[in-house]
């Protein structure tokens, strides 16, 4: 089923943010936040889940896709938070369902932590836990990641990132195409900025229902390791492992992901 969107733009903090909007017939809102390095098209199959009563918004986050950050300006996580709030303001959204993959899941969690009144439900796909406690090895890898990224050949980094994101050739090709639209310096900047969203708080529990989805073959970071611990420690979280799927599990196995999202929203 093809979902028809309007391609729109707004300005915020010296950046032109491109987004896609499908008007719904009721006051029900869904915001889609994509992963680092890719764009809104990663959710193409998930748009099918929502009938015409839902208002849908999917963007290219600043520094991604068509939303170019001005030359010499840095990508900052806090600016992406501001961009998200701008969308709430533009459409007078009082509460929304947030669907985020990887970086987008970190952004969705940020709202649930600092502005819970703005979040109705969360679907978190292949993302780490913002408030989780890192083990020693993970802390060391985090500290050394900028050095590793800097000296790693860019073409090899793109290829390996694509291989880690998708089991399907089509998903790998999509990721490679997206990464080729940004340069290495911007990619490193984005990845390092994401460490700023981590805020260790082992007592935190979500106030909203949360659907956690993780690809059975996701080998990036601590995502798969932490998923089961996360769900066990928070009664509001329901975890499902996505069969035959890597880091972009919503693209590798959209049928299973869509069914789980539909059931989650209608339970």
C-alpha positions in Angstrom: 0.0 0.0 0.0 1.5 3.3 -1.1 1.2 6.1 1.5 1.3 9.6 -0.1 3.2 12.3 1.8 3.7 16.0 1.3 7.4 17.0 1.2 7.8 20.0 3.4 10.6 22.1 5.0 11.1 24.2 8.2 14.0 26.3 9.4 15.6 25.8 12.8 19.0 26.7 14.2 20.6 27.5 10.9 19.4 24.3 9.2 16.7 23.6 6.6 14.9 20.5 7.9 13.2 18.4 5.2 10.3 16.2 6.3 7.4 14.3 4.9 3.8 14.7 6.3 0.7 12.6 5.7 -2.4 14.3 7.2 -4.7 12.1 9.3 -8.4 12.5 10.1 -8.0 12.3 13.9 -5.7 13.8 16.5 -3.3 10.9 16.4 0.3 11.5 15.7 3.3 9.3 14.8 6.8 10.7 14.4 9.5 8.5 12.8 13.2 9.1 13.8 15.7 7.2 11.6 19.1 5.9 12.4 22.5 7.6 12.0 23.8 8.0 8.5 20.5 7.1 6.7 17.2 8.9 6.0 13.4 8.8 6.3 13.1 6.2 3.6 14.2 3.5 6.0 10.6 3.5 7.3 9.0 3.1 3.9 7.4 -0.2 4.8 6.3 0.9 8.3 4.2 3.7 7.0 1.8 0.9 5.8 0.9 0.0 9.3 -1.1 3.2 9.9 -4.6 3.9 8.6 -5.8 7.3 7.4 -6.8 8.3 11.0 -3.1 8.8 11.8 -1.0 11.9 11.1 2.4 10.7 10.0 5.7 12.7 10.0 9.1 11.3 8.9 12.1 13.6 8.5 15.7 13.6 7.3 17.4 14.6 10.6 19.8 17.5 10.4 23.1 16.4 8.7 21.3 13.5 6.9 19.6 13.1 3.6 18.3 16.4 2.3 18.7 18.2 5.6 22.2 19.6 5.1 24.0 21.3 8.0 25.8 24.4 6.8 29.5 24.1 6.0 31.5 24.7 9.2 28.5 24.1 11.5 28.6 21.0 13.8 26.0 18.3 14.1 24.8 18.4 17.7 22.3 16.1 19.4 20.7 19.0 21.3 19.9 20.7 18.1 18.1 17.6 16.8 16.1 17.7 20.0 15.2 21.3 19.3 14.2 20.3 15.7 11.9 17.6 17.1 10.2 20.1 19.5 9.7 22.5 16.5 7.6 19.8 14.8 5.5 19.6 17.9 5.0 23.4 17.8 4.3 23.6 14.1 1.4 21.1 14.3 0.4 21.8 18.0 1.0 18.2 18.8 0.2 17.5 22.5 1.3 13.8 22.5 2.7 11.5 19.8 3.8 7.9 19.2 7.5 7.9 18.6 9.1 5.3 16.4 12.9 5.4 16.4 15.6 3.2 15.0 19.2 3.3 16.4 20.0 7.0 16.7 16.3 7.7 16.3 15.6 5.4 19.2 18.1 7.4 21.3 16.2 10.6 20.4 12.9 9.0 21.3 14.2 7.9 24.6 15.4 11.4 25.3 11.9 12.7 25.0 10.5 9.9 27.2 13.1 10.8 29.8 12.9 14.6 29.8 9.5 15.3 28.3 7.3 12.2 29.1 4.1 14.2 28.7 4.8 14.5 25.0 5.0 10.8 24.4 2.1 8.4 24.1 3.9 5.2 23.2 7.4 4.2 22.1 8.7 1.8 19.5 12.4 1.4 19.9 14.2 -0.5 17.1 17.8 -1.7 17.4 19.0 1.0 19.8 21.0 1.0 22.9 19.6 2.1 26.3 20.3 5.8 27.0 20.1 5.2 30.8 21.9 1.9 30.9 25.2 1.2 32.6 28.1 0.4 30.4 30.5 -2.4 31.3 34.3 -1.8 31.3 35.0 -3.0 27.8 32.2 -0.9 26.4 33.5 2.2 28.1 37.0 1.6 26.7 35.6 1.1 23.2 33.5 4.2 23.5 36.6 6.3 24.5 38.7 4.9 21.6 36.0 5.0 19.0 36.9 8.5 17.6 40.5 7.4 17.0 39.4 4.2 15.4 36.9 6.0 13.1 39.4 8.6 12.2 42.0 6.2 10.9 39.7 3.6 9.4 39.5 3.9 5.6 36.2 5.5 4.7 35.1 3.1 1.9 35.8 0.1 4.2 33.9 1.8 7.0 30.9 2.3 4.7 31.0 -1.3 3.5 31.3 -2.8 7.0 28.6 -0.5 8.3 26.3 -1.6 5.5 27.0 -5.2 6.2 26.3 -4.7 9.9 23.0 -3.0 9.1 21.4 -5.4 6.8 21.2 -9.1 6.0 19.4 -8.3 2.7 21.4 -7.0 -0.2 18.8 -4.4 -0.8 19.2 -3.0 2.8 23.0 -3.0 2.4 22.7 -1.1 -0.9 20.4 1.4 0.7 22.7 2.1 3.6 25.7 2.4 1.3 23.9 4.9 -0.9 22.9 7.0 2.2 26.5 6.9 3.6 27.9 8.0 0.3 25.9 11.3 0.6 27.7 12.3 3.8 31.5 12.7 4.3 33.6 10.9 6.8 34.1 13.9 9.1 30.4 14.4 9.4 29.8 10.7 10.1 32.4 10.7 12.9 30.8 13.9 14.3 27.4 12.3 14.3 28.6 9.1 15.9 30.5 10.9 18.6 27.6 13.3 19.4 25.4 10.3 20.1 27.5 9.5 23.2 26.1 12.7 24.7 22.6 11.2 24.9 23.9 8.5 27.3 22.8 9.3 30.9 23.3 6.5 33.3 20.2 6.2 35.5 19.6 2.6 36.6 16.4 3.5 38.5 14.7 5.0 35.4 11.6 3.3 34.1 9.4 4.4 31.3 6.0 5.9 32.0 4.7 4.8 28.6 4.2 1.4 27.0 7.4 0.5 25.1 7.9 -2.0 22.3 11.6 -3.0 22.0 12.6 -4.6 18.8 16.1 -6.1 18.1 17.4 -8.0 15.1 18.4 -11.5 16.0 21.7 -10.9 14.0 22.3 -7.3 15.3 26.0 -7.3 16.3 26.4 -3.5 16.6 27.5 -2.2 20.0 25.8 -3.5 23.1 22.3 -3.4 21.6 21.5 -7.2 21.6 23.3 -7.8 25.0 21.3 -5.1 26.8 17.9 -5.8 25.2 16.8 -8.7 27.4 18.2 -7.0 30.6 16.3 -3.8 29.6 13.0 -5.6 29.1 13.4 -7.6 32.4 14.1 -4.5 34.3 11.2 -2.4 33.1 7.6 -3.8 33.2 6.5 -1.2 30.6 8.8 -2.7 28.0 8.0 -5.7 25.8 10.9 -7.2 23.8 10.7 -9.1 20.6 13.7 -10.4 18.7 13.3 -10.1 14.9 14.1 -13.2 13.0 16.6 -13.1 10.1 17.4 -9.5 10.7 20.5 -7.4 11.5 20.7 -3.8 12.8 18.1 -2.4 10.5 15.6 -5.1 11.5 12.6 -3.1 10.3 14.0 -3.2 6.8 15.3 -6.8 6.9 12.0 -8.3 8.2 9.3 -5.6 7.7 6.5 -8.2 7.8 7.3 -9.3 11.4 8.1 -5.8 12.6 4.9 -4.4 11.1 2.8 -7.1 12.7 4.3 -6.4 16.1 3.8 -2.6 15.8 0.2 -3.1 14.7 -0.5 -5.4 17.6 1.3 -3.1 20.0 -0.8 -0.1 19.0 -4.1 -1.9 19.0 -3.7 -3.9 22.2 
